[in-house]
């Protein structure tokens, strides 16, 4: 009987190793003296943190994964759109840079658990126009704290869901 079960066990996929987020990237209230307006989102890509200004002395800090050097957004924007379980479509530049990876998704991917934008997305706009940069969830939580995406700011799904509820449309966003 054991010999019959053994081939099936050998074909089974091994379980994914469990992921433990570094505690510094968990949401937490931190000292953050600032003149920015309460509710402003400040993103520090170099240190891999996003801050939601809570008052003139503190902020809620979240860990993030950021875009690779050269493709990262900087400056000011505002949250121009929000979506739950957003649809994802690679940009033309992403397809041009890596057609073997992105061309098959040219028509987009419906929202859901396997969508690269994760559970929520906040779309950054400048002067009323979409910048094509997002603050969004991820299906790859181990990427938090690293430079890994195509320019967007990625967060643990539970964390972006929390931020999504706290941030209304029109919220100012500053990317350092």
PALUM-943235 format. One record per residue (C-alpha): residue number from 1; residue in one letter; x, y, z. Coordinates in steps of 0.5 Angstrom, whole numbers, plus 500, padded with zeros to 3 digits. Example, Ala and Ser with C-alpha at 12.3 -4.5 7.8 and 13.67 -1.06 7.14 Angstrom:
BEGIN
TIMAR  seq  type  east  north   up
TIMAR    1     A   525    491  516
TIMAR    2     S   527    498  514
This chain:
BEGIN
TIMAR  seq  type  east  north   up
TIMAR    1     X   500    500  500
TIMAR    2     X   506    505  502
TIMAR    3     X   509    504  495
TIMAR    4     X   502    506  491
TIMAR    5     X   502    512  495
TIMAR    6     X   509    514  494
TIMAR    7     X   509    516  487
TIMAR    8     X   503    521  489
TIMAR    9     X   507    524  494
TIMAR   10     X   513    525  490
TIMAR   11     X   508    529  485
TIMAR   12     X   505    533  490
TIMAR   13     X   508    541  490
TIMAR   14     X   512    542  496
TIMAR   15     X   508    547  500
TIMAR   16     X   511    554  500
TIMAR   17     X   515    557  505
TIMAR   18     X   512    561  510
TIMAR   19     X   513    568  510
TIMAR   20     X   515    573  516
TIMAR   21     X   515    580  515
TIMAR   22     X   520    584  518
TIMAR   23     X   517    588  524
TIMAR   24     X   520    594  521
TIMAR   25     X   515    594  515
TIMAR   26     X   509    593  519
TIMAR   27     X   504    598  520
TIMAR   28     X   506    603  526
TIMAR   29     X   505    610  529
TIMAR   30     X   512    613  529
TIMAR   31     X   515    620  530
TIMAR   32     X   515    624  524
TIMAR   33     X   515    632  525
TIMAR   34     X   512    635  519
TIMAR   35     X   509    641  516
TIMAR   36     X   505    637  511
TIMAR   37     X   498    637  512
TIMAR   38     X   494    631  516
TIMAR   39     X   492    626  511
TIMAR   40     X   498    627  506
TIMAR   41     X   501    621  504
TIMAR   42     X   509    621  504
TIMAR   43     X   513    616  500
TIMAR   44     X   520    615  502
TIMAR   45     X   523    610  496
TIMAR   46     X   530    610  498
TIMAR   47     X   528    607  505
TIMAR   48     X   522    603  503
TIMAR   49     X   517    606  507
TIMAR   50     X   510    610  506
TIMAR   51     X   508    615  511
TIMAR   52     X   500    617  512
TIMAR   53     X   501    624  516
TIMAR   54     X   497    623  523
TIMAR   55     X   498    630  526
TIMAR   56     X   504    635  526
TIMAR   57     X   509    630  530
TIMAR   58     X   507    623  528
TIMAR   59     X   505    618  522
TIMAR   60     X   503    611  521
TIMAR   61     X   509    608  517
TIMAR   62     X   508    602  512
TIMAR   63     X   513    598  509
TIMAR   64     X   513    598  501
TIMAR   65     X   517    595  495
TIMAR   66     X   518    600  490
TIMAR   67     X   520    601  483
TIMAR   68     X   527    599  480
TIMAR   69     X   532    605  479
TIMAR   70     X   530    609  473
TIMAR   71     X   523    608  473
TIMAR   72     X   521    610  480
TIMAR   73     X   516    616  480
TIMAR   74     X   518    622  484
TIMAR   75     X   515    629  486
TIMAR   76     X   507    631  488
TIMAR   77     X   501    627  486
TIMAR   78     X   494    626  488
TIMAR   79     X   490    620  489
TIMAR   80     X   485    621  483
TIMAR   81     X   482    614  483
TIMAR   82     X   481    608  488
TIMAR   83     X   479    601  486
TIMAR   84     X   478    594  490
TIMAR   85     X   481    588  487
TIMAR   86     X   483    592  481
TIMAR   87     X   484    590  473
TIMAR   88     X   491    590  471
TIMAR   89     X   494    591  465
TIMAR   90     X   502    592  463
TIMAR   91     X   504    599  460
TIMAR   92     X   506    599  453
TIMAR   93     X   513    600  456
TIMAR   94     X   513    594  460
TIMAR   95     X   511    590  454
TIMAR   96     X   517    593  450
TIMAR   97     X   522    592  455
TIMAR   98     X   520    585  457
TIMAR   99     X   516    582  452
TIMAR  100     X   517    575  454
TIMAR  101     X   514    576  461
TIMAR  102     X   508    581  459
TIMAR  103     X   506    581  452
TIMAR  104     X   501    575  454
TIMAR  105     X   498    580  459
TIMAR  106     X   497    585  454
TIMAR  107     X   489    585  454
TIMAR  108     X   490    585  462
TIMAR  109     X   488    581  468
TIMAR  110     X   482    581  472
TIMAR  111     X   482    583  479
TIMAR  112     X   483    577  484
TIMAR  113     X   488    573  488
TIMAR  114     X   493    572  482
TIMAR  115     X   492    579  480
TIMAR  116     X   499    583  481
TIMAR  117     X   496    589  483
TIMAR  118     X   493    585  489
TIMAR  119     X   487    587  493
TIMAR  120     X   487    595  493
TIMAR  121     X   490    600  488
TIMAR  122     X   490    608  489
TIMAR  123     X   492    611  482
TIMAR  124     X   496    617  482
TIMAR  125     X   494    623  478
TIMAR  126     X   498    629  477
TIMAR  127     X   494    635  474
TIMAR  128     X   488    631  473
TIMAR  129     X   492    626  469
TIMAR  130     X   494    619  470
TIMAR  131     X   501    618  472
TIMAR  132     X   501    610  471
TIMAR  133     X   504    610  478
TIMAR  134     X   500    606  483
TIMAR  135     X   500    605  491
TIMAR  136     X   497    597  491
TIMAR  137     X   497    591  494
TIMAR  138     X   502    585  492
TIMAR  139     X   501    577  491
TIMAR  140     X   509    577  493
TIMAR  141     X   509    579  500
TIMAR  142     X   517    578  501
TIMAR  143     X   518    583  496
TIMAR  144     X   516    589  501
TIMAR  145     X   523    592  503
TIMAR  146     X   526    591  496
TIMAR  147     X   526    595  489
TIMAR  148     X   522    590  485
TIMAR  149     X   517    593  481
TIMAR  150     X   516    597  475
TIMAR  151     X   515    603  478
TIMAR  152     X   509    603  483
TIMAR  153     X   509    602  490
TIMAR  154     X   507    596  493
TIMAR  155     X   504    594  500
TIMAR  156     X   502    587  503
TIMAR  157     X   495    587  501
TIMAR  158     X   492    587  509
TIMAR  159     X   496    594  509
TIMAR  160     X   494    597  503
TIMAR  161     X   487    595  505
TIMAR  162     X   488    599  511
TIMAR  163     X   491    605  507
TIMAR  164     X   485    605  502
TIMAR  165     X   480    606  508
TIMAR  166     X   484    612  511
TIMAR  167     X   485    615  504
TIMAR  168     X   480    619  500
TIMAR  169     X   480    621  493
TIMAR  170     X   484    628  492
TIMAR  171     X   489    626  498
TIMAR  172     X   496    629  496
TIMAR  173     X   502    624  495
TIMAR  174     X   509    626  496
TIMAR  175     X   514    621  493
TIMAR  176     X   521    624  495
